[in-house]
């Protein structure tokens, strides 16, 4: 087990920032390239899922919302939009494209959980072993 | 059996099959997952492609088995 390095950046802050905006935890940790990649991938997946379902799938009354809300700020911000669109007419829950859209948004949430944990552990355990390091050891 | 196999692959490549949406999803999952593991862009992209190919091949194999079971039994 590696000990936390003396660092004035808080892992908890990285975790919370990563929830507020996907990738913000990595930006806080100084990893701007990854922050941009995570923001584009997770927010893109969330918006694509919403578009696929005609804007009617980020609804708090459904169990999927537990996964969707893990995508953080964008998911919370899109919730009233989705509620408004859903209230305007019937929703075809059995439509396969609608289901894929819901899956996209839920996966975006799960991916953001992974990214938040990564931002946390990068600050809490800066000397954690990386797969890349393992590869280098094997090659040597 | 050959007819079943043929219609399985014909269904997969038909334009209105929502399973097409699986490919970008799998690619993004691979990219994000591998970006948490590796640091260099080249390594991330290669690992994500490897992830995509192996998961897709596994899903195709499982799908084929399930399709043949449902068609032949």
Backbone of each chain as ProteinMPNN parsed JSONL, in Angstrom:
{"seq_chain_A": "XXXXXXXXXXXXXXXXXXXXXXXXXXXXXXXXXXXXXXXXXXXXXXXXXXXXXXXXXXXXXXXXXXXXXXXXXXXXXXXXXXXXXXXXXXXXXXXXXXXXXXXXXXXXXXXXXXXXXXXXXXXXXXXXXXXXXXXXXXXX", "coords_chain_A": {"N_chain_A": [[0.843, -1.198, 0.0], [0.644, 2.153, -0.922], [1.629, 5.216, 0.579], [-0.258, 8.236, 1.096], [0.874, 11.011, -0.758], [2.605, 14.027, 0.221], [0.616, 16.561, -0.507], [-1.049, 19.41, -1.529], [-3.471, 19.32, -2.751], [-6.775, 18.268, -2.529], [-8.08, 14.99, -2.43], [-10.774, 14.477, -2.023], [-11.958, 16.818, -2.889], [-11.363, 16.603, -5.593], [-12.946, 14.434, -6.216], [-15.534, 15.447, -5.761], [-15.589, 17.628, -7.523], [-15.339, 16.222, -9.886], [-17.814, 15.061, -10.016], [-19.506, 17.247, -10.243], [-18.768, 18.36, -12.728], [-18.031, 16.364, -15.417], [-14.737, 15.179, -15.675], [-13.627, 17.366, -14.45], [-12.39, 16.784, -12.066], [-9.972, 15.638, -12.835], [-8.859, 17.812, -14.133], [-8.467, 19.46, -11.951], [-6.555, 17.946, -10.713], [-4.49, 18.468, -12.353], [-4.32, 17.222, -14.781], [-4.96, 17.967, -17.675], [-5.367, 17.13, -20.335], [-6.567, 14.602, -20.113], [-8.783, 15.417, -18.728], [-10.227, 16.913, -20.614], [-10.752, 14.896, -22.491], [-12.366, 13.13, -20.938], [-14.51, 14.806, -20.3], [-15.597, 15.363, -22.853], [-16.215, 12.76, -23.751], [-18.008, 11.684, -21.8], [-20.033, 13.652, -21.439], [-20.792, 13.853, -24.09], [-21.779, 11.271, -24.568], [-23.959, 11.268, -22.836], [-25.584, 13.341, -23.874], [-25.981, 12.36, -26.466], [-27.44, 10.05, -25.866], [-29.738, 11.199, -24.8], [-30.713, 12.528, -27.033], [-31.192, 10.364, -28.748], [-33.36, 9.211, -27.476], [-35.313, 11.045, -27.913], [-35.286, 13.066, -26.055], [-36.559, 12.186, -23.723], [-35.734, 10.614, -21.558], [-34.318, 11.076, -19.139], [-35.428, 10.866, -16.32], [-36.443, 11.452, -13.027], [-38.237, 9.707, -11.738], [-37.736, 7.156, -12.571], [-35.835, 4.088, -12.267], [-33.46, 4.048, -13.667], [-32.446, 6.532, -13.347], [-30.834, 6.624, -11.13], [-28.379, 5.714, -12.042], [-27.955, 7.513, -14.132], [-27.721, 10.006, -12.865], [-25.232, 9.936, -11.805], [-23.604, 10.968, -13.706], [-23.435, 13.551, -13.085], [-23.345, 17.157, -13.009], [-24.184, 17.856, -15.765], [-26.214, 15.901, -16.177], [-28.02, 16.478, -14.144], [-28.693, 19.058, -14.892], [-29.962, 18.561, -17.303], [-32.21, 17.218, -16.539], [-34.699, 18.707, -15.884], [-35.302, 19.548, -18.478], [-35.736, 17.154, -19.817], [-37.897, 16.227, -18.323], [-39.813, 18.114, -18.99], [-40.09, 17.723, -21.77], [-40.974, 15.079, -21.755], [-43.423, 15.359, -20.568], [-45.04, 16.308, -22.513], [-46.189, 14.448, -24.212], [-47.083, 10.991, -25.073], [-44.753, 8.302, -24.279], [-42.797, 5.993, -26.013], [-41.843, 3.357, -24.56], [-40.954, 0.864, -25.289], [-39.596, 1.107, -27.611], [-36.742, 0.213, -29.415], [-34.65, 2.021, -30.046], [-35.102, 4.068, -28.242], [-34.58, 2.669, -25.902], [-31.855, 2.133, -26.259], [-30.906, 4.726, -26.119], [-31.463, 5.328, -23.451], [-29.755, 3.49, -22.273], [-27.279, 4.542, -23.102], [-27.218, 6.959, -21.618], [-27.205, 5.97, -19.02], [-24.829, 4.487, -18.986], [-23.054, 6.575, -19.354], [-23.226, 7.759, -16.843], [-22.192, 5.699, -15.191], [-19.598, 5.553, -16.218], [-18.669, 8.053, -15.464], [-18.565, 7.724, -12.724], [-16.413, 5.935, -12.523], [-14.395, 7.594, -13.533], [-14.387, 9.637, -11.624], [-13.511, 8.197, -9.392], [-10.985, 7.557, -10.298], [-9.777, 10.086, -10.446], [-9.794, 10.696, -7.745], [-8.126, 8.64, -6.638], [-5.731, 9.193, -7.909], [-4.838, 11.482, -6.662], [-4.928, 10.774, -3.974], [-3.307, 8.532, -3.84], [-0.601, 8.97, -5.221], [1.52, 7.441, -6.121], [0.561, 5.097, -7.072], [0.585, 1.846, -8.594], [0.767, 1.679, -12.134], [-0.751, 0.27, -15.069], [0.797, 0.721, -17.248], [3.322, 1.034, -16.162], [3.732, -1.551, -15.289], [3.907, -2.84, -17.721], [6.299, -1.758, -18.656], [8.094, -2.836, -16.842], [7.894, -5.528, -17.46], [8.897, -5.52, -20.045], [11.534, -4.799, -19.618]], "CA_chain_A": [[0.0, 0.0, 0.0], [1.448, 3.373, -0.953], [1.111, 6.262, 1.464], [-0.596, 9.475, 0.385], [2.0, 11.937, -0.864], [2.289, 15.361, 0.712], [0.08, 17.309, -1.646], [-2.091, 20.293, -0.993], [-4.732, 19.131, -3.467], [-7.593, 17.303, -1.793], [-8.736, 13.958, -3.244], [-12.236, 14.616, -1.893], [-12.351, 17.922, -3.784], [-11.321, 16.055, -6.962], [-14.126, 13.557, -6.348], [-16.738, 16.283, -5.855], [-15.506, 18.379, -8.792], [-15.587, 15.251, -10.957], [-19.262, 14.845, -10.12], [-20.143, 18.49, -10.717], [-18.521, 18.437, -14.171], [-17.158, 15.237, -15.78], [-13.374, 15.556, -16.065], [-13.114, 18.487, -13.649], [-11.496, 16.216, -11.047], [-8.656, 15.482, -13.454], [-8.339, 19.17, -14.349], [-8.013, 19.882, -10.626], [-5.315, 17.194, -10.431], [-3.47, 18.936, -13.292], [-4.311, 16.376, -15.991], [-5.904, 18.67, -18.537], [-5.682, 16.334, -21.526], [-7.564, 13.591, -19.738], [-10.006, 16.134, -18.325], [-10.973, 17.233, -21.848], [-11.23, 13.617, -23.045], [-13.472, 12.614, -20.118], [-15.67, 15.699, -20.443], [-16.21, 15.16, -24.174], [-16.768, 11.406, -23.869], [-19.152, 11.445, -20.907], [-21.121, 14.573, -21.779], [-21.249, 13.468, -25.426], [-22.602, 10.059, -24.441], [-25.208, 11.66, -22.169], [-26.406, 14.122, -24.811], [-26.374, 11.449, -27.554], [-28.506, 9.202, -25.324], [-30.951, 12.019, -24.674], [-31.211, 12.785, -28.393], [-31.729, 9.102, -29.278], [-34.668, 8.956, -26.854], [-36.143, 12.242, -28.147], [-35.288, 13.925, -24.868], [-37.557, 11.771, -22.713], [-35.276, 9.471, -20.749], [-33.652, 11.389, -17.864], [-36.58, 11.163, -15.465], [-36.149, 10.997, -11.657], [-39.129, 8.656, -11.23], [-37.32, 5.85, -13.075], [-34.653, 3.564, -11.588], [-32.286, 4.402, -14.473], [-31.952, 7.848, -12.92], [-29.756, 6.402, -10.151], [-27.134, 5.645, -12.819], [-27.794, 8.737, -14.943], [-27.34, 11.161, -12.053], [-23.786, 9.841, -11.54], [-22.915, 11.808, -14.699], [-23.236, 14.832, -12.422], [-23.983, 18.413, -13.383], [-24.952, 17.822, -17.021], [-27.424, 15.081, -16.029], [-28.961, 17.236, -13.308], [-29.164, 20.199, -15.683], [-30.851, 18.099, -18.381], [-33.397, 16.582, -15.968], [-35.951, 19.452, -16.127], [-35.575, 19.562, -19.923], [-36.319, 15.848, -20.129], [-39.226, 16.169, -17.692], [-40.715, 18.971, -19.775], [-40.376, 17.066, -23.057], [-41.745, 13.863, -21.482], [-44.798, 15.711, -20.164], [-45.787, 16.817, -23.67], [-46.849, 13.404, -24.987], [-46.771, 9.619, -24.644], [-43.393, 7.825, -24.55], [-42.759, 4.591, -26.441], [-40.768, 2.759, -23.765], [-40.485, -0.381, -25.905], [-38.831, 1.406, -28.829], [-35.333, -0.169, -29.192], [-33.769, 3.201, -30.083], [-35.297, 4.739, -26.95], [-33.86, 1.866, -24.911], [-30.413, 2.37, -26.442], [-30.656, 6.073, -25.6], [-31.433, 5.227, -21.988], [-28.513, 2.787, -21.95], [-26.192, 5.523, -23.291], [-27.176, 7.91, -20.5], [-26.818, 5.237, -17.803], [-23.397, 4.168, -19.1], [-22.336, 7.84, -19.103], [-23.163, 7.901, -15.386], [-21.243, 4.716, -14.637], [-18.238, 5.955, -16.623], [-18.239, 9.195, -14.648], [-18.177, 7.169, -11.411], [-15.056, 5.413, -12.709], [-13.494, 8.739, -13.711], [-14.299, 10.298, -10.309], [-12.652, 7.354, -8.546], [-9.621, 7.683, -10.824], [-9.263, 11.394, -10.008], [-9.563, 10.587, -6.291], [-6.96, 7.805, -6.313], [-4.508, 9.833, -8.422], [-4.363, 12.436, -5.661], [-4.744, 10.106, -2.685], [-2.187, 7.581, -3.966], [0.081, 9.384, -6.462], [2.51, 6.445, -6.557], [-0.109, 3.814, -7.326], [1.134, 1.195, -9.793], [-0.017, 1.823, -13.368], [-0.546, -0.846, -15.99], [1.899, 1.1, -18.134], [4.556, 0.728, -15.442], [3.873, -3.008, -15.301], [4.389, -3.194, -19.059], [7.709, -1.379, -18.761], [8.866, -3.801, -16.057], [7.946, -6.783, -18.21], [9.764, -5.331, -21.215], [12.934, -4.641, -19.185]], "C_chain_A": [[0.878, 1.248, 0.0], [0.8, 4.432, -0.071], [0.756, 7.493, 0.651], [0.59, 10.432, 0.375], [1.62, 13.286, -0.269], [1.859, 16.255, -0.447], [-1.048, 18.188, -1.101], [-3.403, 20.195, -1.745], [-5.514, 18.0, -2.806], [-8.234, 16.28, -2.731], [-10.255, 14.071, -3.191], [-12.741, 15.733, -2.811], [-12.363, 17.44, -5.235], [-12.553, 15.199, -7.235], [-15.389, 14.401, -6.577], [-16.745, 17.084, -7.167], [-15.808, 17.474, -9.978], [-17.062, 14.932, -11.109], [-19.944, 16.084, -10.696], [-19.983, 18.627, -12.234], [-17.582, 17.288, -14.546], [-15.789, 15.725, -16.267], [-12.781, 16.656, -15.205], [-12.173, 17.991, -12.541], [-10.081, 16.051, -11.583], [-8.028, 16.839, -13.751], [-7.77, 19.705, -13.038], [-6.691, 19.199, -10.263], [-4.199, 17.567, -11.415], [-3.375, 18.112, -14.559], [-5.334, 16.922, -16.98], [-6.301, 17.867, -19.769], [-6.762, 15.31, -21.221], [-8.873, 14.253, -19.344], [-10.864, 16.438, -19.55], [-11.567, 15.955, -22.447], [-12.453, 13.112, -22.267], [-14.716, 13.491, -20.26], [-16.383, 15.432, -21.768], [-16.89, 13.797, -24.262], [-18.041, 11.256, -23.039], [-20.324, 12.367, -21.242], [-21.683, 14.237, -23.161], [-22.163, 12.258, -25.379], [-23.968, 10.396, -23.835], [-26.14, 12.389, -23.138], [-26.878, 13.234, -25.966], [-27.521, 10.545, -27.097], [-29.817, 9.95, -25.219], [-31.575, 12.268, -26.044], [-31.849, 11.524, -28.967], [-33.13, 8.824, -28.727], [-35.599, 10.152, -26.995], [-36.292, 13.092, -26.885], [-36.18, 13.478, -23.741], [-37.042, 10.713, -21.744], [-34.525, 9.815, -19.467], [-34.731, 11.853, -16.886], [-36.348, 10.607, -14.057], [-37.041, 9.865, -11.173], [-38.731, 7.263, -11.711], [-36.015, 5.418, -12.4], [-33.356, 3.901, -12.34], [-31.64, 5.693, -13.971], [-30.812, 7.708, -11.909], [-28.406, 6.315, -10.856], [-26.881, 6.956, -13.556], [-27.264, 9.904, -14.116], [-25.857, 11.11, -11.655], [-22.99, 10.64, -12.57], [-22.849, 13.26, -14.238], [-24.002, 16.007, -12.988], [-24.771, 18.364, -14.681], [-26.247, 17.018, -16.9], [-28.472, 15.824, -15.207], [-29.542, 18.401, -14.102], [-30.151, 19.765, -16.761], [-32.14, 17.479, -17.85], [-34.675, 17.401, -16.204], [-36.317, 19.527, -17.611], [-36.292, 18.272, -20.311], [-37.727, 15.724, -19.537], [-40.24, 16.972, -18.503], [-41.102, 18.275, -21.075], [-41.261, 15.835, -22.837], [-43.194, 14.179, -21.146], [-45.66, 16.125, -21.36], [-46.488, 15.729, -24.482], [-46.464, 12.025, -24.493], [-45.351, 9.213, -25.062], [-43.47, 6.358, -24.936], [-41.582, 3.907, -25.747], [-40.164, 1.529, -24.44], [-39.681, -0.144, -27.178], [-37.348, 1.098, -28.592], [-34.376, 1.023, -29.203], [-33.882, 3.998, -28.781], [-34.523, 4.0, -25.858], [-32.348, 2.071, -25.019], [-30.031, 3.751, -25.914], [-30.566, 6.067, -24.089], [-30.154, 4.528, -21.53], [-27.306, 3.736, -22.066], [-26.077, 6.431, -22.058], [-26.748, 7.215, -19.208], [-25.329, 4.895, -17.835], [-22.551, 5.424, -18.882], [-22.184, 8.057, -17.603], [-22.155, 6.956, -14.765], [-19.802, 5.081, -14.996], [-17.749, 7.126, -15.775], [-17.87, 8.748, -13.232], [-16.73, 6.673, -11.468], [-14.041, 6.557, -12.779], [-13.314, 9.5, -12.394], [-13.365, 9.523, -9.383], [-11.191, 7.471, -8.981], [-8.999, 9.005, -10.372], [-8.93, 11.347, -8.515], [-8.268, 9.823, -6.007], [-5.656, 8.414, -6.837], [-3.952, 10.826, -7.412], [-4.095, 11.756, -4.321], [-3.529, 9.18, -2.706], [-1.402, 7.907, -5.238], [1.093, 8.363, -6.964], [1.865, 5.09, -6.809], [0.489, 3.17, -8.579], [0.191, 1.343, -10.984], [0.216, 0.587, -14.22], [0.639, -0.559, -16.898], [3.242, 0.776, -17.479], [4.82, -0.778, -15.444], [4.422, -3.472, -16.648], [5.879, -2.91, -19.198], [8.584, -2.395, -18.018], [9.019, -5.109, -16.818], [8.909, -6.681, -19.387], [11.239, -5.289, -20.828], [13.608, -5.983, -18.901]], "O_chain_A": [[1.765, 1.379, 0.843], [-0.425, 4.527, 0.011], [1.389, 7.77, -0.367], [1.235, 10.633, 1.404], [0.444, 13.65, -0.255], [2.684, 16.65, -1.27], [-1.882, 17.743, -0.312], [-4.354, 20.906, -1.422], [-4.98, 16.919, -2.558], [-8.864, 16.657, -3.719], [-10.943, 13.8, -4.175], [-13.801, 15.618, -3.426], [-13.243, 17.808, -6.013], [-13.126, 15.23, -8.324], [-16.197, 14.111, -7.459], [-17.775, 17.198, -7.831], [-16.443, 17.889, -10.947], [-17.516, 14.574, -12.196], [-20.843, 15.98, -11.53], [-20.934, 18.967, -12.938], [-16.455, 17.232, -14.053], [-15.698, 16.573, -17.155], [-11.568, 16.866, -15.22], [-11.261, 18.71, -12.133], [-9.107, 16.295, -10.87], [-6.814, 17.004, -13.636], [-6.711, 20.331, -13.025], [-5.831, 19.782, -9.603], [-3.09, 17.042, -11.322], [-2.437, 18.286, -15.337], [-6.439, 16.393, -17.101], [-7.453, 17.921, -20.198], [-7.736, 15.166, -21.961], [-9.949, 13.712, -19.598], [-12.08, 16.245, -19.528], [-12.728, 15.929, -22.856], [-13.453, 12.715, -22.865], [-15.836, 12.985, -20.331], [-17.605, 15.293, -21.81], [-18.001, 13.683, -24.78], [-19.046, 10.75, -23.537], [-21.469, 11.921, -21.319], [-22.891, 14.322, -23.385], [-23.19, 12.214, -26.057], [-24.997, 9.875, -24.266], [-27.332, 12.091, -23.212], [-28.026, 13.333, -26.399], [-28.463, 10.303, -27.851], [-30.881, 9.404, -25.513], [-32.795, 12.228, -26.203], [-32.907, 11.586, -29.592], [-33.981, 8.272, -29.424], [-36.581, 10.255, -26.26], [-37.312, 13.753, -26.687], [-36.536, 14.283, -22.88], [-37.842, 9.98, -21.161], [-34.122, 8.896, -18.753], [-34.921, 13.047, -16.655], [-36.085, 9.415, -13.905], [-36.642, 9.123, -10.275], [-39.34, 6.278, -11.293], [-35.198, 6.252, -12.011], [-32.292, 4.023, -11.734], [-30.442, 5.912, -14.149], [-29.931, 8.564, -11.837], [-27.4, 6.789, -10.329], [-25.754, 7.45, -13.603], [-26.457, 10.698, -14.599], [-25.293, 12.115, -11.222], [-21.824, 10.958, -12.335], [-22.272, 14.105, -14.923], [-25.156, 15.878, -13.395], [-25.926, 18.79, -14.705], [-27.27, 17.411, -17.461], [-29.66, 15.802, -15.53], [-30.732, 18.699, -14.001], [-31.071, 20.51, -17.099], [-33.069, 17.236, -18.62], [-35.66, 16.841, -16.686], [-37.496, 19.565, -17.962], [-37.298, 18.281, -21.02], [-38.631, 15.182, -20.172], [-41.384, 16.553, -18.676], [-42.275, 18.235, -21.446], [-42.177, 15.571, -23.617], [-44.089, 13.374, -21.403], [-46.875, 16.275, -21.227], [-47.299, 16.044, -25.353], [-45.623, 11.89, -23.603], [-44.816, 9.706, -26.056], [-44.133, 5.568, -24.262], [-40.469, 3.878, -26.273], [-39.006, 1.189, -24.197], [-39.144, -1.087, -27.759], [-36.748, 1.655, -27.672], [-33.398, 1.038, -28.455], [-32.893, 4.533, -28.281], [-33.893, 4.619, -25.001], [-31.65, 2.17, -24.01], [-28.961, 3.924, -25.331], [-29.7, 6.72, -23.508], [-29.546, 4.917, -20.533], [-26.42, 3.72, -21.212], [-24.987, 6.642, -21.526], [-26.021, 7.791, -18.398], [-24.646, 5.005, -16.817], [-21.469, 5.355, -18.3], [-21.128, 8.491, -17.142], [-21.358, 7.356, -13.916], [-18.895, 4.934, -14.176], [-16.575, 7.193, -15.41], [-16.974, 9.318, -12.611], [-15.929, 6.955, -10.577], [-12.974, 6.497, -12.169], [-12.212, 9.955, -12.085], [-12.539, 10.107, -8.681], [-10.281, 7.482, -8.152], [-7.838, 9.043, -9.964], [-7.915, 11.89, -8.078], [-7.42, 10.282, -5.242], [-4.592, 8.175, -6.267], [-2.737, 10.998, -7.311], [-3.152, 12.113, -3.614], [-2.812, 9.061, -1.712], [-1.524, 7.192, -6.233], [1.487, 8.418, -8.129], [2.535, 4.058, -6.765], [0.858, 3.873, -9.521], [-1.02, 1.159, -10.862], [1.254, -0.066, -14.11], [1.387, -1.462, -17.272], [4.173, 0.309, -18.135], [5.959, -1.226, -15.581], [5.272, -4.359, -16.722], [6.626, -3.7, -19.775], [9.66, -2.768, -18.486], [10.087, -5.721, -16.837], [9.642, -7.622, -19.69], [12.099, -5.693, -21.611], [14.781, -6.019, -18.529]]}, "seq_chain_B": "XXXXXXXXXXXXXXXXXXXXXXXXXXXXXXXXXXXXXXXXXXXXXXXXXXXXXXXXXXXXXXXXXXXXXXXXX", "coords_chain_B": {"N_chain_B": [[-29.377, -24.613, -40.96], [-27.404, -23.012, -42.195], [-28.999, -21.094, -43.341], [-29.99, -19.849, -41.08], [-27.644, -18.822, -40.029], [-26.989, -17.05, -42.07], [-29.143, -15.219, -41.981], [-28.707, -14.184, -39.49], [-26.324, -12.663, -39.755], [-27.202, -10.979, -41.755], [-29.192, -9.533, -40.441], [-27.586, -8.186, -38.63], [-26.13, -6.368, -40.183], [-28.062, -4.804, -41.313], [-29.442, -1.612, -42.045], [-31.409, -0.433, -40.369], [-31.17, -1.535, -37.882], [-31.054, -1.186, -34.447], [-28.855, -2.065, -33.098], [-26.554, -1.111, -34.204], [-25.93, 1.077, -32.783], [-24.53, 0.147, -30.706], [-21.802, 0.034, -31.28], [-20.444, 2.701, -31.259], [-20.891, 3.167, -28.546], [-19.479, 1.122, -27.229], [-16.916, 1.768, -28.054], [-16.475, 4.276, -26.856], [-16.689, 3.576, -24.162], [-14.457, 1.882, -23.96], [-12.416, 3.712, -24.516], [-12.594, 5.602, -22.4], [-12.298, 3.931, -20.176], [-9.748, 2.799, -20.602], [-8.26, 5.118, -20.595], [-8.167, 5.701, -17.938], [-6.349, 3.911, -17.137], [-3.943, 4.074, -18.55], [-1.32, 6.424, -19.546], [-0.145, 7.622, -21.831], [-1.211, 8.957, -24.985], [-1.056, 7.291, -27.305], [-0.873, 4.708, -26.264], [-3.293, 4.607, -24.906], [-5.189, 4.756, -27.003], [-4.547, 2.46, -28.513], [-5.004, 0.433, -26.613], [-7.712, 0.876, -26.155], [-8.786, 0.245, -28.649], [-8.13, -2.451, -28.767], [-9.664, -3.368, -26.634], [-12.212, -2.776, -27.669], [-12.333, -4.434, -29.952], [-12.024, -7.014, -28.82], [-14.206, -7.17, -27.011], [-16.356, -6.791, -28.767], [-16.028, -8.979, -30.492], [-16.434, -11.051, -28.68], [-19.098, -10.531, -27.91], [-20.393, -10.85, -30.36], [-19.921, -13.57, -30.81], [-21.303, -14.716, -28.614], [-23.862, -13.766, -29.231], [-24.306, -15.052, -31.644], [-24.321, -17.745, -30.861], [-26.591, -17.756, -29.147], [-28.542, -16.969, -30.98], [-28.489, -19.107, -32.808], [-29.311, -21.16, -31.125], [-31.921, -20.291, -30.548], [-33.052, -20.413, -33.063], [-32.704, -23.041, -33.996], [-33.594, -24.836, -32.069]], "CA_chain_B": [[-28.395, -23.918, -40.137], [-26.744, -21.957, -42.979], [-29.969, -20.01, -43.488], [-30.025, -19.137, -39.8], [-26.396, -18.038, -39.955], [-27.092, -15.959, -43.041], [-30.064, -14.169, -41.53], [-28.077, -13.55, -38.321], [-25.403, -11.613, -40.215], [-27.982, -9.994, -42.517], [-29.821, -8.663, -39.436], [-26.557, -7.347, -38.011], [-25.667, -5.278, -41.051], [-29.164, -4.014, -41.871], [-29.301, -0.227, -41.608], [-32.357, 0.013, -39.343], [-30.989, -2.302, -36.651], [-30.504, -0.279, -33.422], [-27.59, -2.591, -32.555], [-25.455, -0.272, -34.715], [-25.595, 2.062, -31.745], [-23.635, -0.496, -29.747], [-20.385, 0.236, -31.619], [-19.875, 3.904, -30.622], [-20.949, 3.037, -27.082], [-18.358, 0.267, -26.817], [-15.674, 2.509, -28.312], [-16.328, 5.32, -25.822], [-16.407, 2.886, -22.892], [-13.059, 1.439, -24.025], [-11.539, 4.892, -24.472], [-12.601, 6.172, -21.041], [-11.748, 2.935, -19.25], [-8.303, 2.665, -20.791], [-7.62, 6.392, -20.227], [-7.905, 5.679, -16.494], [-5.286, 2.932, -16.881], [-2.685, 4.458, -19.205], [-1.086, 7.871, -19.587], [0.22, 8.155, -23.152], [-2.338, 8.86, -25.937], [-0.912, 6.143, -28.201], [-1.196, 3.517, -25.476], [-4.735, 4.648, -24.615], [-5.942, 4.44, -28.228], [-4.317, 1.049, -28.859], [-5.69, -0.405, -25.625], [-9.155, 1.03, -26.37], [-9.124, -0.538, -29.846], [-8.046, -3.859, -28.365], [-10.867, -3.583, -25.816], [-13.371, -2.749, -28.56], [-12.334, -5.63, -30.812], [-12.24, -8.239, -28.047], [-15.579, -7.185, -26.488], [-17.273, -6.98, -29.899], [-15.92, -10.376, -30.945], [-17.094, -11.889, -27.657], [-20.551, -10.322, -27.99], [-20.846, -11.485, -31.606], [-19.9, -15.016, -30.592], [-22.428, -15.043, -27.734], [-25.087, -13.513, -29.985], [-24.443, -16.117, -32.642], [-24.724, -18.969, -30.153], [-27.985, -17.604, -28.695], [-29.387, -16.945, -32.166], [-28.604, -20.473, -33.332], [-30.144, -21.941, -30.18], [-33.34, -19.907, -30.699], [-33.532, -20.803, -34.393], [-32.614, -24.48, -34.279], [-34.27, -25.681, -31.076]], "C_chain_B": [[-27.728, -22.769, -40.906], [-27.674, -20.783, -43.197], [-30.015, -19.157, -42.23], [-28.797, -18.256, -39.653], [-26.457, -16.817, -40.866], [-27.995, -14.849, -42.554], [-29.519, -13.468, -40.285], [-27.178, -12.395, -38.771], [-26.139, -10.55, -41.049], [-28.67, -9.018, -41.565], [-28.809, -7.679, -38.863], [-26.191, -6.155, -38.875], [-26.808, -4.452, -41.639], [-29.169, -2.621, -41.224], [-30.215, 0.179, -40.472], [-32.265, -0.798, -38.054], [-30.361, -1.392, -35.583], [-29.219, -0.801, -32.793], [-26.378, -1.846, -33.106], [-24.99, 0.705, -33.634], [-24.668, 1.476, -30.686], [-22.17, -0.119, -30.014], [-19.792, 1.529, -31.043], [-19.875, 3.822, -29.107], [-19.748, 2.254, -26.571], [-17.025, 1.001, -26.991], [-15.432, 3.568, -27.23], [-16.021, 4.681, -24.472], [-14.937, 2.461, -22.863], [-12.096, 2.605, -23.872], [-11.448, 5.456, -23.052], [-11.943, 5.195, -20.06], [-10.232, 2.851, -19.377], [-7.565, 3.972, -20.472], [-7.394, 6.471, -18.722], [-6.747, 4.742, -16.163], [-3.935, 3.406, -17.401], [-2.561, 5.976, -19.295], [-0.788, 8.409, -20.979], [-0.935, 7.95, -24.147], [-2.264, 7.627, -26.836], [-1.334, 4.851, -27.492], [-2.701, 3.445, -25.2], [-5.533, 4.204, -25.842], [-5.78, 2.964, -28.598], [-5.066, 0.12, -27.908], [-7.2, -0.329, -25.806], [-9.601, 0.233, -27.597], [-9.113, -2.032, -29.538], [-9.279, -4.246, -27.546], [-12.095, -3.707, -26.713], [-13.46, -4.039, -29.379], [-12.649, -6.878, -29.986], [-13.661, -8.302, -27.492], [-16.572, -7.439, -27.621], [-17.236, -8.419, -30.397], [-16.622, -11.305, -29.956], [-18.605, -11.765, -27.728], [-21.125, -10.966, -29.249], [-20.923, -13.002, -31.446], [-21.085, -15.44, -29.726], [-23.759, -14.865, -28.466], [-25.359, -14.608, -30.99], [-24.929, -17.416, -31.99], [-26.201, -18.888, -29.749], [-28.952, -17.614, -29.883], [-29.577, -18.347, -32.726], [-29.459, -21.339, -32.433], [-31.609, -21.607, -30.402], [-33.898, -20.345, -32.048], [-33.643, -22.311, -34.574], [-33.347, -25.347, -33.276], [-35.771, -25.423, -31.061]], "O_chain_B": [[-27.509, -21.691, -40.354], [-27.242, -19.631, -43.239], [-30.071, -17.928, -42.288], [-28.882, -17.107, -39.218], [-26.044, -15.717, -40.5], [-27.667, -13.67, -42.691], [-29.824, -12.3, -40.044], [-27.261, -11.289, -38.237], [-25.758, -9.38, -41.054], [-28.73, -7.819, -41.838], [-29.115, -6.508, -38.637], [-25.966, -5.057, -38.365], [-26.561, -3.502, -42.382], [-28.933, -2.476, -40.025], [-29.854, 1.047, -39.678], [-33.176, -0.755, -37.227], [-29.26, -0.88, -35.784], [-28.559, -0.083, -32.042], [-25.289, -1.937, -32.54], [-23.825, 1.099, -33.581], [-24.094, 2.203, -29.874], [-21.388, 0.029, -29.075], [-18.743, 1.479, -30.401], [-18.971, 4.342, -28.451], [-19.085, 2.656, -25.615], [-16.121, 0.864, -26.167], [-14.309, 3.727, -26.752], [-15.186, 5.186, -23.721], [-14.253, 2.656, -21.859], [-11.083, 2.499, -23.181], [-10.358, 5.751, -22.563], [-11.135, 5.593, -19.221], [-9.519, 2.835, -18.373], [-6.386, 3.947, -20.12], [-6.531, 7.221, -18.267], [-6.222, 4.767, -15.05], [-2.904, 3.17, -16.77], [-3.537, 6.711, -19.145], [-1.145, 9.548, -21.282], [-1.565, 6.892, -24.152], [-3.283, 6.989, -27.102], [-2.052, 4.021, -28.05], [-3.305, 2.374, -25.251], [-6.44, 3.379, -25.735], [-6.752, 2.297, -28.953], [-5.684, -0.854, -28.335], [-7.9, -1.327, -25.638], [-10.667, -0.381, -27.587], [-9.979, -2.778, -29.995], [-9.859, -5.313, -27.743], [-12.911, -4.614, -26.549], [-14.523, -4.651, -29.482], [-13.453, -7.71, -30.406], [-14.269, -9.372, -27.495], [-17.518, -8.209, -27.46], [-18.276, -9.01, -30.688], [-17.321, -12.235, -30.357], [-19.32, -12.761, -27.622], [-22.206, -11.555, -29.216], [-21.878, -13.635, -31.896], [-21.789, -16.397, -30.05], [-24.663, -15.691, -28.345], [-26.498, -15.04, -31.168], [-25.824, -18.089, -32.5], [-26.967, -19.825, -29.977], [-30.038, -18.189, -29.807], [-30.691, -18.735, -33.079], [-30.244, -22.157, -32.913], [-32.453, -22.501, -30.443], [-35.093, -20.619, -32.163], [-34.565, -22.799, -35.227], [-33.695, -26.485, -33.591], [-36.496, -26.046, -30.286]]}, "name": "protein", "num_of_chains": 2, "seq": "XXXXXXXXXXXXXXXXXXXXXXXXXXXXXXXXXXXXXXXXXXXXXXXXXXXXXXXXXXXXXXXXXXXXXXXXXXXXXXXXXXXXXXXXXXXXXXXXXXXXXXXXXXXXXXXXXXXXXXXXXXXXXXXXXXXXXXXXXXXXXXXXXXXXXXXXXXXXXXXXXXXXXXXXXXXXXXXXXXXXXXXXXXXXXXXXXXXXXXXXXXXXXXXXXXXXX"}
